[in-house]
Amino acid sequence: MMIKINLLPQKSYGQHGAHPDLVIFPAILVLTFALVGGVFLKNNRDVARLRIETAGLRTKIGSLQGIYKEFLTMEKERKEIAERIAVIDRIKEGRALAPRLLYDLSSLMTDNLWLKKVRKVDTRIDIEGRSIDNESVCTFVEGLSRLFYMKNVELKSVEDVTETGMTVRKFIVEAGAAS
């Protein structure tokens, strides 16, 4: 058995025909340029469409600017009204305390005790008074500490002073008032 090997090319690419690689390369090059050109054109159309949409949205924003300013004005007015209502509520809360305090102070005082000064600043109450004896001062301070709206009742000082020719006990009480 004999093996035959043909070393001659099957086709010859002479003057009549072109090599297939030389034909395929320009075809692939043309298809690639066409594909890149198509993507470029699509992107250009998308960019143009988005620019038109952006311009439309900017005109809408411009038309809504007046409404937005009106909203900000209304919001500012709403905050001012809320602050006024809060002030009114604080006034209403504090309104009941003063008459109640005066009523309770008059009921706590004995014949041997009198008040010279009662001052309320925010939630702090300062009371200055005079008494003939220490027992009346103690009873008064204990009574103050039992009031539900008084907190941290503290007897700051007790000292002997002479008033109208008589020696009396001057006392100062500080307390906090519940809001």
C-alpha positions as CSV (number, residue, x, y, z in Angstrom):
1,M,0.0,0.0,0.0
2,M,1.2,3.3,-0.9
3,I,0.5,6.6,0.5
4,K,0.1,9.5,-1.8
5,I,0.9,13.0,-0.6
6,N,-0.1,16.0,-2.7
7,L,2.2,18.9,-2.0
8,L,0.7,21.1,-4.6
9,P,-2.0,23.6,-3.5
10,Q,-5.5,22.7,-4.3
11,K,-6.5,26.2,-5.7
12,S,-4.2,28.6,-7.1
13,Y,-4.8,32.3,-6.5
14,G,-3.3,33.7,-9.4
15,Q,-4.4,36.7,-11.4
16,H,-8.0,35.6,-11.6
17,G,-9.0,35.3,-8.0
18,A,-8.3,37.1,-4.7
19,H,-7.2,35.5,-1.4
20,P,-10.2,35.0,0.9
21,D,-8.5,36.8,3.8
22,L,-8.1,39.9,1.7
23,V,-11.9,39.9,1.0
24,I,-13.0,39.1,4.5
25,F,-10.9,41.8,6.2
26,P,-12.5,44.8,4.4
27,A,-15.9,43.3,4.9
28,I,-15.4,43.0,8.6
29,L,-13.9,46.5,8.7
30,V,-17.0,47.9,6.9
31,L,-19.4,46.1,9.2
32,T,-17.5,47.4,12.3
33,F,-17.6,51.0,11.0
34,A,-21.3,50.5,10.3
35,L,-21.9,49.2,13.8
36,V,-19.9,51.9,15.5
37,G,-21.7,54.5,13.3
38,G,-25.1,53.1,14.3
39,V,-24.3,53.2,18.0
40,F,-23.0,56.8,17.6
41,L,-26.2,57.9,15.8
42,K,-28.4,56.3,18.4
43,N,-26.4,58.0,21.2
44,N,-26.7,61.3,19.5
45,R,-30.5,60.9,19.1
46,D,-30.7,59.9,22.8
47,V,-28.7,63.0,23.9
48,A,-30.8,65.3,21.7
49,R,-34.0,63.8,23.2
50,L,-32.7,64.2,26.8
51,R,-31.6,67.8,26.1
52,I,-35.2,68.5,25.0
53,E,-36.6,66.8,28.1
54,T,-34.2,68.8,30.3
55,A,-35.3,72.1,28.7
56,G,-38.9,71.1,29.2
57,L,-38.3,70.2,32.9
58,R,-36.5,73.5,33.4
59,T,-39.5,75.4,32.1
60,K,-41.7,73.4,34.4
61,I,-39.5,74.2,37.3
62,G,-39.6,77.9,36.4
63,S,-43.4,77.8,36.3
64,L,-43.5,76.1,39.7
65,Q,-41.0,78.5,41.3
66,G,-43.9,80.9,42.2
67,I,-45.8,78.1,43.9
68,Y,-42.7,77.0,45.8
69,K,-42.2,80.6,47.1
70,E,-45.8,80.7,48.2
71,F,-45.3,77.3,49.9
72,L,-42.3,78.7,51.8
73,T,-44.2,81.8,52.8
74,M,-47.1,79.6,54.1
75,E,-44.7,77.3,55.9
76,K,-43.1,80.3,57.6
77,E,-46.5,81.6,58.7
78,R,-47.4,78.2,60.0
79,K,-44.3,78.1,62.2
80,E,-45.1,81.6,63.5
81,I,-48.7,80.6,64.3
82,A,-47.4,77.4,66.1
83,E,-45.0,79.6,68.2
84,R,-47.9,81.9,69.1
85,I,-50.1,79.0,70.1
86,A,-47.2,77.6,72.2
87,V,-46.8,81.0,74.0
88,I,-50.6,81.1,74.6
89,D,-50.5,77.6,76.1
90,R,-47.6,78.6,78.4
91,I,-49.5,81.6,79.5
92,K,-52.6,79.5,80.2
93,E,-50.5,77.0,82.2
94,G,-49.0,79.8,84.4
95,R,-52.3,81.7,84.8
96,A,-53.7,79.2,87.3
97,L,-50.6,78.9,89.5
98,A,-50.5,82.5,90.9
99,P,-54.1,82.5,92.3
100,R,-53.7,79.0,93.6
101,L,-50.4,80.0,95.3
102,L,-51.9,83.1,96.9
103,Y,-54.9,81.0,98.2
104,D,-52.6,78.3,99.6
105,L,-50.2,80.8,101.2
106,S,-53.1,82.5,103.0
107,S,-54.3,79.2,104.3
108,L,-50.8,78.2,105.5
109,M,-50.1,81.4,107.5
110,T,-50.7,81.5,111.2
111,D,-51.3,84.5,113.5
112,N,-47.6,84.6,114.4
113,L,-46.4,84.7,110.8
114,W,-46.7,87.3,108.0
115,L,-45.1,87.6,104.5
116,K,-43.1,90.6,103.2
117,K,-42.4,89.5,99.7
118,V,-43.5,86.7,97.3
119,R,-41.8,86.6,94.0
120,K,-42.3,84.1,91.1
121,V,-39.7,84.0,88.4
122,D,-40.2,81.3,85.7
123,T,-40.6,78.2,87.9
124,R,-38.8,79.5,91.0
125,I,-40.7,81.0,93.9
126,D,-39.0,83.2,96.6
127,I,-40.8,84.0,99.8
128,E,-39.6,86.4,102.4
129,G,-41.5,86.7,105.7
130,R,-41.4,87.4,109.4
131,S,-42.5,85.4,112.4
132,I,-42.5,85.7,116.1
133,D,-41.3,82.2,116.8
134,N,-39.5,79.4,115.0
135,E,-42.4,76.9,115.3
136,S,-44.6,79.0,113.0
137,V,-41.8,79.1,110.4
138,C,-41.4,75.3,110.5
139,T,-45.1,74.8,110.2
140,F,-45.3,77.1,107.2
141,V,-42.3,75.4,105.4
142,E,-43.8,72.0,106.0
143,G,-47.1,73.1,104.7
144,L,-45.4,74.5,101.5
145,S,-43.6,71.2,100.9
146,R,-46.9,69.3,101.1
147,L,-48.5,71.3,98.2
148,F,-48.6,69.2,95.1
149,Y,-47.2,71.9,92.8
150,M,-44.3,72.9,95.0
151,K,-41.0,71.0,94.7
152,N,-37.6,71.4,96.3
153,V,-38.9,73.6,99.1
154,E,-35.9,74.9,101.0
155,L,-35.6,77.2,104.0
156,K,-32.6,79.4,103.0
157,S,-32.2,81.5,106.1
158,V,-33.7,82.4,109.5
159,E,-32.2,85.4,111.4
160,D,-33.3,87.7,114.2
161,V,-34.1,91.3,113.1
162,T,-35.5,94.2,114.9
163,E,-38.6,95.8,113.3
164,T,-40.8,98.5,114.9
165,G,-39.0,98.0,118.2
166,M,-39.7,94.3,118.3
167,T,-37.3,91.3,117.6
168,V,-38.7,88.9,115.0
169,R,-37.5,86.0,112.9
170,K,-36.8,87.0,109.3
171,F,-37.0,83.9,107.0
172,I,-36.4,83.2,103.3
173,V,-37.9,80.2,101.5
174,E,-37.1,79.1,98.0
175,A,-39.1,76.6,96.1
176,G,-39.7,75.3,92.6
177,A,-43.1,75.4,91.0
178,A,-44.2,72.5,88.8
179,S,-45.2,73.6,85.4
